[in-house]
Amino acid sequence: MKTLVIVIHSDMDNSVVNKRWVEELQQYPEKYTIHHLHAQYPDEKIDVKREQQLVEAHDKIIFQFPFYWFNCPPFFKKWLDEVLTYGWAYGSTSGYRMQGKKVALGISAGIREEDYRPSGRYKYTMQQLTAPFEVTFDYVKADYKSFYTYYGVEHKPSSAEIDQSAKEYLQFIDAI
């Protein structure tokens, strides 16, 4: 079964890393379903049933987004709030439709990796900052598989570095 990659990026035209990752994913349409939330819902009015059906049709789900203000884009939070409903994602005998589905994050971060350390500038690791996602996916009984992060986007990485990150990102997804 294909992997669903839900891309949450409000400005893909000007993206550096996320755009390149999508280009790499697009080379393998037999393996990946790419779902751009902002393109699908420019007004941010989510078709909850459609999103739930899309999730149900895949065994692996990757949420790909830029990390800013030490969190996910607000549209991703809205997606979680609206799509992970009682009776579908949790809380009833007919719920837990994400149970056993492998879920992971693909994150582009502007800040360098060394700044995401207890001794670093921001004192917290990416694992600590993404813990709410792990708890959320554990709560709905999904099989949370952590994250892949490309650090340092603000520091103007070379094309070769970005290309390498795209290959590593797909290797991460395929290993799940």
SULBELNOR-V590775 format. One record per residue. N is the residue number from 1. PSI is psi in whole degrees, -180 to 180 (999 if undefined). OMEGA is omega as a letter, one per 40 degrees, with the letter a starting at -180 (none if undefined). D_FIRST is the distance of its C-alpha to the first C-alpha in whole Angstrom. Layout:
BEGIN
n->N psi->PSI omega->OMEGA d_first->D_FIRST
n->N psi->PSI omega->OMEGA d_first->D_FIRST
END
This chain:
BEGIN
n->1 psi->144 omega->a d_first->0
n->2 psi->158 omega->i d_first->4
n->3 psi->132 omega->i d_first->7
n->4 psi->122 omega->i d_first->9
n->5 psi->110 omega->i d_first->13
n->6 psi->113 omega->a d_first->16
n->7 psi->123 omega->i d_first->19
n->8 psi->94 omega->a d_first->22
n->9 psi->122 omega->a d_first->25
n->10 psi->-12 omega->a d_first->28
n->11 psi->64 omega->a d_first->29
n->12 psi->-31 omega->a d_first->27
n->13 psi->-34 omega->a d_first->29
n->14 psi->8 omega->i d_first->31
n->15 psi->152 omega->i d_first->29
n->16 psi->-64 omega->a d_first->29
n->17 psi->-51 omega->a d_first->26
n->18 psi->-40 omega->i d_first->23
n->19 psi->-44 omega->i d_first->24
n->20 psi->-39 omega->i d_first->24
n->21 psi->-43 omega->i d_first->20
n->22 psi->-42 omega->i d_first->19
n->23 psi->-40 omega->i d_first->20
n->24 psi->-44 omega->i d_first->19
n->25 psi->-39 omega->a d_first->15
n->26 psi->-18 omega->i d_first->16
n->27 psi->-11 omega->a d_first->17
n->28 psi->64 omega->a d_first->13
n->29 psi->-21 omega->i d_first->12
n->30 psi->-16 omega->a d_first->9
n->31 psi->-30 omega->a d_first->8
n->32 psi->136 omega->i d_first->9
n->33 psi->117 omega->a d_first->10
n->34 psi->126 omega->a d_first->14
n->35 psi->104 omega->a d_first->16
n->36 psi->110 omega->a d_first->19
n->37 psi->-44 omega->a d_first->21
n->38 psi->-34 omega->i d_first->24
n->39 psi->-39 omega->a d_first->24
n->40 psi->-38 omega->a d_first->22
n->41 psi->72 omega->a d_first->25
n->42 psi->-24 omega->i d_first->28
n->43 psi->0 omega->a d_first->30
n->44 psi->24 omega->i d_first->28
n->45 psi->104 omega->a d_first->28
n->46 psi->133 omega->i d_first->24
n->47 psi->94 omega->a d_first->23
n->48 psi->-46 omega->a d_first->22
n->49 psi->-43 omega->i d_first->20
n->50 psi->-44 omega->i d_first->18
n->51 psi->-42 omega->i d_first->17
n->52 psi->-42 omega->i d_first->16
n->53 psi->-40 omega->i d_first->14
n->54 psi->-45 omega->i d_first->12
n->55 psi->-45 omega->a d_first->12
n->56 psi->-28 omega->a d_first->11
n->57 psi->1 omega->a d_first->8
n->58 psi->148 omega->i d_first->6
n->59 psi->-24 omega->i d_first->7
n->60 psi->134 omega->i d_first->8
n->61 psi->126 omega->i d_first->11
n->62 psi->130 omega->i d_first->14
n->63 psi->115 omega->a d_first->17
n->64 psi->127 omega->a d_first->19
n->65 psi->159 omega->i d_first->23
n->66 psi->142 omega->i d_first->26
n->67 psi->116 omega->i d_first->28
n->68 psi->152 omega->a d_first->32
n->69 psi->33 omega->i d_first->34
n->70 psi->37 omega->a d_first->33
n->71 psi->-177 omega->i d_first->30
n->72 psi->165 omega->i d_first->27
n->73 psi->148 omega->a d_first->28
n->74 psi->-29 omega->a d_first->29
n->75 psi->-31 omega->i d_first->26
n->76 psi->-43 omega->i d_first->24
n->77 psi->-42 omega->i d_first->26
n->78 psi->-42 omega->i d_first->27
n->79 psi->-48 omega->i d_first->23
n->80 psi->-46 omega->a d_first->23
n->81 psi->-38 omega->a d_first->26
n->82 psi->-34 omega->a d_first->25
n->83 psi->-38 omega->a d_first->22
n->84 psi->71 omega->a d_first->22
n->85 psi->157 omega->i d_first->24
n->86 psi->134 omega->a d_first->26
n->87 psi->-18 omega->i d_first->25
n->88 psi->-54 omega->a d_first->21
n->89 psi->-22 omega->a d_first->21
n->90 psi->168 omega->i d_first->24
n->91 psi->12 omega->i d_first->27
n->92 psi->173 omega->i d_first->27
n->93 psi->-25 omega->i d_first->26
n->94 psi->-2 omega->a d_first->23
n->95 psi->-161 omega->i d_first->22
n->96 psi->44 omega->i d_first->20
n->97 psi->-12 omega->i d_first->16
n->98 psi->1 omega->a d_first->15
n->99 psi->128 omega->i d_first->16
n->100 psi->-11 omega->i d_first->14
n->101 psi->136 omega->i d_first->12
n->102 psi->126 omega->a d_first->12
n->103 psi->137 omega->i d_first->14
n->104 psi->170 omega->a d_first->16
n->105 psi->142 omega->i d_first->19
n->106 psi->112 omega->a d_first->19
n->107 psi->132 omega->i d_first->23
n->108 psi->129 omega->a d_first->26
n->109 psi->134 omega->i d_first->29
n->110 psi->-32 omega->a d_first->33
n->111 psi->151 omega->i d_first->35
n->112 psi->152 omega->a d_first->35
n->113 psi->-40 omega->a d_first->33
n->114 psi->-21 omega->i d_first->37
n->115 psi->-16 omega->i d_first->38
n->116 psi->57 omega->i d_first->35
n->117 psi->156 omega->i d_first->37
n->118 psi->-32 omega->i d_first->39
n->119 psi->-1 omega->a d_first->42
n->120 psi->-179 omega->a d_first->40
n->121 psi->-37 omega->a d_first->41
n->122 psi->1 omega->i d_first->39
n->123 psi->-13 omega->a d_first->39
n->124 psi->147 omega->i d_first->36
n->125 psi->163 omega->i d_first->33
n->126 psi->-36 omega->i d_first->29
n->127 psi->-42 omega->i d_first->28
n->128 psi->-42 omega->a d_first->31
n->129 psi->-24 omega->i d_first->31
n->130 psi->5 omega->i d_first->27
n->131 psi->-38 omega->i d_first->28
n->132 psi->-31 omega->i d_first->27
n->133 psi->-44 omega->i d_first->24
n->134 psi->-46 omega->i d_first->23
n->135 psi->-43 omega->i d_first->25
n->136 psi->-49 omega->a d_first->24
n->137 psi->-31 omega->i d_first->20
n->138 psi->-39 omega->a d_first->22
n->139 psi->-37 omega->i d_first->24
n->140 psi->11 omega->i d_first->21
n->141 psi->25 omega->i d_first->20
n->142 psi->165 omega->a d_first->17
n->143 psi->88 omega->a d_first->16
n->144 psi->127 omega->a d_first->18
n->145 psi->22 omega->i d_first->17
n->146 psi->-144 omega->a d_first->20
n->147 psi->159 omega->i d_first->21
n->148 psi->132 omega->i d_first->21
n->149 psi->135 omega->i d_first->24
n->150 psi->120 omega->a d_first->26
n->151 psi->153 omega->i d_first->30
n->152 psi->24 omega->a d_first->33
n->153 psi->-34 omega->a d_first->32
n->154 psi->-14 omega->a d_first->35
n->155 psi->24 omega->i d_first->37
n->156 psi->67 omega->i d_first->36
n->157 psi->156 omega->i d_first->34
n->158 psi->163 omega->i d_first->34
n->159 psi->-39 omega->i d_first->31
n->160 psi->-40 omega->i d_first->31
n->161 psi->-41 omega->i d_first->30
n->162 psi->-42 omega->i d_first->28
n->163 psi->-43 omega->i d_first->26
n->164 psi->-41 omega->i d_first->26
n->165 psi->-36 omega->i d_first->24
n->166 psi->-42 omega->i d_first->21
n->167 psi->-44 omega->i d_first->21
n->168 psi->-39 omega->i d_first->21
n->169 psi->-47 omega->i d_first->19
n->170 psi->-37 omega->i d_first->16
n->171 psi->-41 omega->i d_first->17
n->172 psi->-48 omega->a d_first->17
n->173 psi->-46 omega->a d_first->13
n->174 psi->-27 omega->a d_first->12
n->175 psi->-11 omega->a d_first->14
n->176 psi->999 omega->none d_first->13
END
